[in-house]
Amino acid sequence: MKMPTMAEVVAEEATLQFTKFDNQTALAIGNQLVALAQERHAAVTIDITRCRQQLFHAALPGTAIDNDEWLKRKINVVYQFGVSSFINSLK
């Protein structure tokens, strides 16, 4: 898999914007992600946070507290730098 360029990621982030994002949106997206992960038997932890409020969280079988801690670090990077941790890693 080819690693995207910084320009590609920034353009994608600018394009993929919600016109509305509220608690119901977070719940709908979270539930869709859980269903997809279950279909694929994926051991994932899903967290949707807005303005430091956790709106959705699910830890599927096979995950551990380490996954939660990793997510906290990723979220903190976003709050520190104002961009996704992936964009920050490309700098």
N, CA, C and O atoms as a GROMACS GRO file, in nm:
protein
  364
    1MET      N    1   0.084  -0.118   0.000
    1MET     CA    2   0.000   0.000   0.000
    1MET      C    3   0.088   0.124   0.000
    1MET      O    4   0.177   0.138   0.084
    2LYS      N    5   0.063   0.214  -0.095
    2LYS     CA    6   0.142   0.336  -0.108
    2LYS      C    7   0.103   0.436   0.000
    2LYS      O    8  -0.016   0.461   0.022
    3MET      N    9   0.202   0.493   0.066
    3MET     CA   10   0.178   0.595   0.168
    3MET      C   11   0.134   0.724   0.098
    3MET      O   12   0.202   0.770   0.006
    4PRO      N   13   0.022   0.784   0.141
    4PRO     CA   14  -0.021   0.908   0.075
    4PRO      C   15   0.073   1.023   0.109
    4PRO      O   16   0.142   1.023   0.211
    5THR      N   17   0.073   1.122   0.021
    5THR     CA   18   0.154   1.242   0.046
    5THR      C   19   0.080   1.333   0.143
    5THR      O   20  -0.040   1.318   0.165
    6MET      N   21   0.152   1.427   0.199
    6MET     CA   22   0.091   1.525   0.289
    6MET      C   23  -0.020   1.601   0.217
    6MET      O   24  -0.127   1.622   0.273
    7ALA      N   25   0.005   1.640   0.093
    7ALA     CA   26  -0.096   1.715   0.016
    7ALA      C   27  -0.222   1.632  -0.003
    7ALA      O   28  -0.333   1.685   0.006
    8GLU      N   29  -0.208   1.504  -0.030
    8GLU     CA   30  -0.325   1.417  -0.048
    8GLU      C   31  -0.406   1.404   0.079
    8GLU      O   32  -0.529   1.408   0.075
    9VAL      N   33  -0.339   1.390   0.190
    9VAL     CA   34  -0.409   1.374   0.318
    9VAL      C   35  -0.478   1.505   0.358
    9VAL      O   36  -0.592   1.503   0.404
   10VAL      N   37  -0.409   1.617   0.340
   10VAL     CA   38  -0.469   1.747   0.372
   10VAL      C   39  -0.591   1.772   0.284
   10VAL      O   40  -0.693   1.820   0.332
   11ALA      N   41  -0.580   1.740   0.155
   11ALA     CA   42  -0.694   1.759   0.064
   11ALA      C   43  -0.810   1.669   0.104
   11ALA      O   44  -0.926   1.712   0.100
   12GLU      N   45  -0.781   1.545   0.142
   12GLU     CA   46  -0.887   1.453   0.184
   12GLU      C   47  -0.954   1.503   0.312
   12GLU      O   48  -1.077   1.499   0.324
   13GLU      N   49  -0.875   1.550   0.406
   13GLU     CA   50  -0.931   1.601   0.531
   13GLU      C   51  -1.019   1.724   0.506
   13GLU      O   52  -1.123   1.741   0.571
   14ALA      N   53  -0.978   1.809   0.412
   14ALA     CA   54  -1.058   1.927   0.380
   14ALA      C   55  -1.188   1.890   0.309
   14ALA      O   56  -1.289   1.957   0.325
   15THR      N   57  -1.184   1.784   0.230
   15THR     CA   58  -1.301   1.741   0.153
   15THR      C   59  -1.402   1.666   0.240
   15THR      O   60  -1.522   1.683   0.224
   16LEU      N   61  -1.353   1.583   0.329
   16LEU     CA   62  -1.441   1.498   0.410
   16LEU      C   63  -1.486   1.571   0.536
   16LEU      O   64  -1.437   1.544   0.646
   17GLN      N   65  -1.578   1.663   0.518
   17GLN     CA   66  -1.630   1.743   0.628
   17GLN      C   67  -1.779   1.715   0.645
   17GLN      O   68  -1.851   1.700   0.546
   18PHE      N   69  -1.824   1.708   0.768
   18PHE     CA   70  -1.965   1.689   0.796
   18PHE      C   71  -2.037   1.823   0.786
   18PHE      O   72  -1.984   1.926   0.827
   19THR      N   73  -2.157   1.822   0.730
   19THR     CA   74  -2.240   1.942   0.732
   19THR      C   75  -2.309   1.954   0.867
   19THR      O   76  -2.349   2.063   0.909
   20LYS      N   77  -2.324   1.840   0.936
   20LYS     CA   78  -2.383   1.834   1.068
   20LYS      C   79  -2.316   1.718   1.142
   20LYS      O   80  -2.300   1.610   1.087
   21PHE      N   81  -2.279   1.742   1.267
   21PHE     CA   82  -2.223   1.633   1.347
   21PHE      C   83  -2.268   1.653   1.490
   21PHE      O   84  -2.226   1.747   1.558
   22ASP      N   85  -2.354   1.563   1.536
   22ASP     CA   86  -2.405   1.571   1.672
   22ASP      C   87  -2.396   1.433   1.736
   22ASP      O   88  -2.337   1.340   1.679
   23ASN      N   89  -2.453   1.419   1.854
   23ASN     CA   90  -2.445   1.293   1.926
   23ASN      C   91  -2.509   1.178   1.848
   23ASN      O   92  -2.458   1.066   1.850
   24GLN      N   93  -2.619   1.206   1.780
   24GLN     CA   94  -2.685   1.102   1.700
   24GLN      C   95  -2.598   1.059   1.583
   24GLN      O   96  -2.594   0.941   1.548
   25THR      N   97  -2.528   1.153   1.522
   25THR     CA   98  -2.436   1.121   1.413
   25THR      C   99  -2.325   1.030   1.464
   25THR      O  100  -2.289   0.932   1.399
   26ALA      N  101  -2.270   1.065   1.580
   26ALA     CA  102  -2.162   0.984   1.638
   26ALA      C  103  -2.211   0.842   1.667
   26ALA      O  104  -2.141   0.745   1.640
   27LEU      N  105  -2.332   0.831   1.721
   27LEU     CA  106  -2.388   0.700   1.751
   27LEU      C  107  -2.409   0.618   1.624
   27LEU      O  108  -2.377   0.499   1.620
   28ALA      N  109  -2.462   0.681   1.520
   28ALA     CA  110  -2.485   0.610   1.394
   28ALA      C  111  -2.354   0.562   1.333
   28ALA      O  112  -2.344   0.447   1.289
   29ILE      N  113  -2.254   0.649   1.330
   29ILE     CA  114  -2.124   0.611   1.274
   29ILE      C  115  -2.059   0.502   1.359
   29ILE      O  116  -2.007   0.404   1.306
   30GLY      N  117  -2.063   0.519   1.490
   30GLY     CA  118  -2.006   0.419   1.579
   30GLY      C  119  -2.070   0.283   1.561
   30GLY      O  120  -2.000   0.181   1.554
   31ASN      N  121  -2.201   0.280   1.553
   31ASN     CA  122  -2.271   0.152   1.534
   31ASN      C  123  -2.237   0.088   1.399
   31ASN      O  124  -2.224  -0.034   1.390
   32GLN      N  125  -2.222   0.170   1.296
   32GLN     CA  126  -2.184   0.117   1.164
   32GLN      C  127  -2.043   0.058   1.169
   32GLN      O  128  -2.018  -0.048   1.112
   33LEU      N  129  -1.952   0.127   1.238
   33LEU     CA  130  -1.816   0.076   1.250
   33LEU      C  131  -1.812  -0.055   1.328
   33LEU      O  132  -1.738  -0.147   1.293
   34VAL      N  133  -1.890  -0.064   1.435
   34VAL     CA  134  -1.896  -0.187   1.514
   34VAL      C  135  -1.949  -0.301   1.427
   34VAL      O  136  -1.892  -0.410   1.428
   35ALA      N  137  -2.056  -0.276   1.354
   35ALA     CA  138  -2.114  -0.381   1.268
   35ALA      C  139  -2.012  -0.429   1.165
   35ALA      O  140  -1.998  -0.549   1.143
   36LEU      N  141  -1.941  -0.336   1.102
   36LEU     CA  142  -1.840  -0.372   1.003
   36LEU      C  143  -1.726  -0.451   1.066
   36LEU      O  144  -1.681  -0.551   1.010
   37ALA      N  145  -1.681  -0.408   1.183
   37ALA     CA  146  -1.574  -0.479   1.252
   37ALA      C  147  -1.617  -0.620   1.291
   37ALA      O  148  -1.539  -0.714   1.281
   38GLN      N  149  -1.741  -0.634   1.336
   38GLN     CA  150  -1.791  -0.766   1.374
   38GLN      C  151  -1.800  -0.859   1.252
   38GLN      O  152  -1.768  -0.977   1.262
   39GLU      N  153  -1.844  -0.805   1.139
   39GLU     CA  154  -1.849  -0.885   1.015
   39GLU      C  155  -1.710  -0.938   0.980
   39GLU      O  156  -1.696  -1.050   0.931
   40ARG      N  157  -1.609  -0.856   1.004
   40ARG     CA  158  -1.471  -0.891   0.968
   40ARG      C  159  -1.396  -0.959   1.083
   40ARG      O  160  -1.278  -0.991   1.070
   41HIS      N  161  -1.465  -0.981   1.194
   41HIS     CA  162  -1.403  -1.042   1.313
   41HIS      C  163  -1.278  -0.965   1.353
   41HIS      O  164  -1.175  -1.024   1.387
   42ALA      N  165  -1.288  -0.832   1.349
   42ALA     CA  166  -1.174  -0.746   1.380
   42ALA      C  167  -1.175  -0.708   1.528
   42ALA      O  168  -1.278  -0.669   1.583
   43ALA      N  169  -1.061  -0.720   1.589
   43ALA     CA  170  -1.044  -0.678   1.728
   43ALA      C  171  -1.004  -0.531   1.727
   43ALA      O  172  -0.887  -0.498   1.712
   44VAL      N  173  -1.103  -0.443   1.741
   44VAL     CA  174  -1.077  -0.299   1.736
   44VAL      C  175  -1.144  -0.228   1.853
   44VAL      O  176  -1.242  -0.275   1.910
   45THR      N  177  -1.087  -0.114   1.886
   45THR     CA  178  -1.148  -0.022   1.981
   45THR      C  179  -1.187   0.102   1.902
   45THR      O  180  -1.105   0.156   1.827
   46ILE      N  181  -1.308   0.146   1.918
   46ILE     CA  182  -1.362   0.260   1.843
   46ILE      C  183  -1.395   0.370   1.943
   46ILE      O  184  -1.460   0.346   2.044
   47ASP      N  185  -1.350   0.491   1.914
   47ASP     CA  186  -1.380   0.604   2.000
   47ASP      C  187  -1.412   0.724   1.913
   47ASP      O  188  -1.336   0.758   1.822
   48ILE      N  189  -1.524   0.787   1.941
   48ILE     CA  190  -1.563   0.910   1.871
   48ILE      C  191  -1.578   1.017   1.977
   48ILE      O  192  -1.661   1.008   2.067
   49THR      N  193  -1.494   1.120   1.965
   49THR     CA  194  -1.488   1.227   2.063
   49THR      C  195  -1.502   1.360   1.992
   49THR      O  196  -1.446   1.381   1.884
   50ARG      N  197  -1.578   1.451   2.053
   50ARG     CA  198  -1.592   1.586   2.000
   50ARG      C  199  -1.577   1.684   2.115
   50ARG      O  200  -1.648   1.675   2.215
   51CYS      N  201  -1.484   1.779   2.099
   51CYS     CA  202  -1.461   1.882   2.202
   51CYS      C  203  -1.438   1.818   2.339
   51CYS      O  204  -1.492   1.862   2.440
   52ARG      N  205  -1.358   1.714   2.339
   52ARG     CA  206  -1.318   1.639   2.459
   52ARG      C  207  -1.432   1.561   2.525
   52ARG      O  208  -1.414   1.504   2.632
   53GLN      N  209  -1.549   1.558   2.462
   53GLN     CA  210  -1.658   1.475   2.513
   53GLN      C  211  -1.662   1.345   2.434
   53GLN      O  212  -1.673   1.347   2.311
   54GLN      N  213  -1.653   1.234   2.504
   54GLN     CA  214  -1.660   1.104   2.439
   54GLN      C  215  -1.807   1.077   2.404
   54GLN      O  216  -1.892   1.064   2.492
   55LEU      N  217  -1.835   1.067   2.274
   55LEU     CA  218  -1.971   1.045   2.227
   55LEU      C  219  -2.001   0.898   2.199
   55LEU      O  220  -2.116   0.856   2.205
   56PHE      N  221  -1.896   0.821   2.170
   56PHE     CA  222  -1.914   0.679   2.140
   56PHE      C  223  -1.785   0.607   2.174
   56PHE      O  224  -1.675   0.656   2.147
   57HIS      N  225  -1.798   0.489   2.234
   57HIS     CA  226  -1.681   0.407   2.262
   57HIS      C  227  -1.723   0.260   2.260
   57HIS      O  228  -1.825   0.222   2.318
   58ALA      N  229  -1.644   0.179   2.192
   58ALA     CA  230  -1.668   0.035   2.190
   58ALA      C  231  -1.533  -0.036   2.186
   58ALA      O  232  -1.445   0.000   2.107
   59ALA      N  233  -1.519  -0.136   2.270
   59ALA     CA  234  -1.398  -0.218   2.272
   59ALA      C  235  -1.442  -0.361   2.241
   59ALA      O  236  -1.502  -0.427   2.326
   60LEU      N  237  -1.412  -0.407   2.121
   60LEU     CA  238  -1.457  -0.539   2.078
   60LEU      C  239  -1.366  -0.649   2.133
   60LEU      O  240  -1.254  -0.622   2.175
   61PRO      N  241  -1.416  -0.771   2.133
   61PRO     CA  242  -1.336  -0.884   2.185
   61PRO      C  243  -1.198  -0.889   2.117
   61PRO      O  244  -1.184  -0.870   1.996
   62GLY      N  245  -1.098  -0.914   2.200
   62GLY     CA  246  -0.962  -0.921   2.150
   62GLY      C  247  -0.884  -0.793   2.176
   62GLY      O  248  -0.763  -0.788   2.150
   63THR      N  249  -0.951  -0.689   2.227
   63THR     CA  250  -0.881  -0.565   2.258
   63THR      C  251  -0.843  -0.564   2.406
   63THR      O  252  -0.887  -0.648   2.484
   64ALA      N  253  -0.761  -0.466   2.442
   64ALA     CA  254  -0.714  -0.454   2.580
   64ALA      C  255  -0.706  -0.307   2.618
   64ALA      O  256  -0.726  -0.219   2.534
   65ILE      N  257  -0.677  -0.282   2.743
   65ILE     CA  258  -0.662  -0.145   2.792
   65ILE      C  259  -0.558  -0.068   2.711
   65ILE      O  260  -0.568   0.055   2.699
   66ASP      N  261  -0.459  -0.136   2.657
   66ASP     CA  262  -0.358  -0.070   2.574
   66ASP      C  263  -0.421   0.001   2.455
   66ASP      O  264  -0.374   0.107   2.414
   67ASN      N  265  -0.527  -0.057   2.399
   67ASN     CA  266  -0.595   0.007   2.286
   67ASN      C  267  -0.659   0.139   2.330
   67ASN      O  268  -0.653   0.239   2.258
   68ASP      N  269  -0.721   0.139   2.448
   68ASP     CA  270  -0.780   0.262   2.500
   68ASP      C  271  -0.674   0.368   2.524
   68ASP      O  272  -0.694   0.485   2.491
   69GLU      N  273  -0.562   0.328   2.579
   69GLU     CA  274  -0.454   0.423   2.607
   69GLU      C  275  -0.396   0.479   2.476
   69GLU      O  276  -0.362   0.597   2.469
   70TRP      N  277  -0.383   0.395   2.375
   70TRP     CA  278  -0.332   0.438   2.244
   70TRP      C  279  -0.428   0.543   2.186
   70TRP      O  280  -0.383   0.645   2.133
   71LEU      N  281  -0.559   0.518   2.196
   71LEU     CA  282  -0.656   0.614   2.145
   71LEU      C  283  -0.647   0.747   2.219
   71LEU      O  284  -0.656   0.852   2.157
   72LYS      N  285  -0.629   0.742   2.349
   72LYS     CA  286  -0.614   0.867   2.426
   72LYS      C  287  -0.496   0.948   2.376
   72LYS      O  288  -0.505   1.070   2.364
   73ARG      N  289  -0.386   0.880   2.346
   73ARG     CA  290  -0.268   0.952   2.294
   73ARG      C  291  -0.298   1.013   2.157
   73ARG      O  292  -0.258   1.126   2.130
   74LYS      N  293  -0.367   0.938   2.071
   74LYS     CA  294  -0.402   0.991   1.939
   74LYS      C  295  -0.492   1.113   1.951
   74LYS      O  296  -0.472   1.213   1.881
   75ILE      N  297  -0.590   1.106   2.039
   75ILE     CA  298  -0.682   1.218   2.061
   75ILE      C  299  -0.606   1.340   2.114
   75ILE      O  300  -0.631   1.452   2.071
   76ASN      N  301  -0.514   1.317   2.206
   76ASN     CA  302  -0.435   1.428   2.261
   76ASN      C  303  -0.351   1.497   2.155
   76ASN      O  304  -0.332   1.618   2.161
   77VAL      N  305  -0.300   1.421   2.057
   77VAL     CA  306  -0.223   1.481   1.947
   77VAL      C  307  -0.313   1.575   1.868
   77VAL      O  308  -0.270   1.684   1.831
   78VAL      N  309  -0.434   1.534   1.842
   78VAL     CA  310  -0.528   1.618   1.767
   78VAL      C  311  -0.554   1.748   1.842
   78VAL      O  312  -0.551   1.856   1.783
   79TYR      N  313  -0.579   1.739   1.973
   79TYR     CA  314  -0.602   1.860   2.050
   79TYR      C  315  -0.478   1.948   2.060
   79TYR      O  316  -0.490   2.070   2.064
   80GLN      N  317  -0.361   1.889   2.065
   80GLN     CA  318  -0.237   1.965   2.076
   80GLN      C  319  -0.204   2.039   1.947
   80GLN      O  320  -0.163   2.156   1.950
   81PHE      N  321  -0.221   1.971   1.831
   81PHE     CA  322  -0.175   2.027   1.704
   81PHE      C  323  -0.287   2.071   1.610
   81PHE      O  324  -0.260   2.137   1.510
   82GLY      N  325  -0.411   2.036   1.640
   82GLY     CA  326  -0.523   2.082   1.560
   82GLY      C  327  -0.542   2.009   1.428
   82GLY      O  328  -0.622   2.051   1.345
   83VAL      N  329  -0.470   1.901   1.408
   83VAL     CA  330  -0.485   1.818   1.288
   83VAL      C  331  -0.478   1.672   1.331
   83VAL      O  332  -0.437   1.641   1.443
   84SER      N  333  -0.517   1.584   1.240
   84SER     CA  334  -0.513   1.442   1.272
   84SER      C  335  -0.370   1.399   1.303
   84SER      O  336  -0.273   1.459   1.256
   85SER      N  337  -0.359   1.296   1.383
   85SER     CA  338  -0.225   1.247   1.417
   85SER      C  339  -0.154   1.195   1.294
   85SER      O  340  -0.031   1.197   1.289
   86PHE      N  341  -0.228   1.148   1.194
   86PHE     CA  342  -0.166   1.098   1.071
   86PHE      C  343  -0.101   1.214   0.996
   86PHE      O  344   0.013   1.202   0.951
   87ILE      N  345  -0.172   1.326   0.984
   87ILE     CA  346  -0.112   1.443   0.918
   87ILE      C  347   0.010   1.489   0.996
   87ILE      O  348   0.113   1.522   0.938
   88ASN      N  349  -0.002   1.491   1.127
   88ASN     CA  350   0.111   1.535   1.210
   88ASN      C  351   0.232   1.444   1.189
   88ASN      O  352   0.345   1.492   1.194
   89SER      N  353   0.210   1.314   1.166
   89SER     CA  354   0.322   1.222   1.146
   89SER      C  355   0.391   1.242   1.011
   89SER      O  356   0.506   1.202   0.994
   90LEU      N  357   0.321   1.303   0.916
   90LEU     CA  358   0.380   1.325   0.783
   90LEU      C  359   0.466   1.451   0.778
   90LEU      O  360   0.543   1.470   0.683
   91LYS      N  361   0.455   1.535   0.879
   91LYS     CA  362   0.531   1.661   0.880
   91LYS      C  363   0.679   1.636   0.896
   91LYS      O  364   0.758   1.731   0.898
   0.00000   0.00000   0.00000
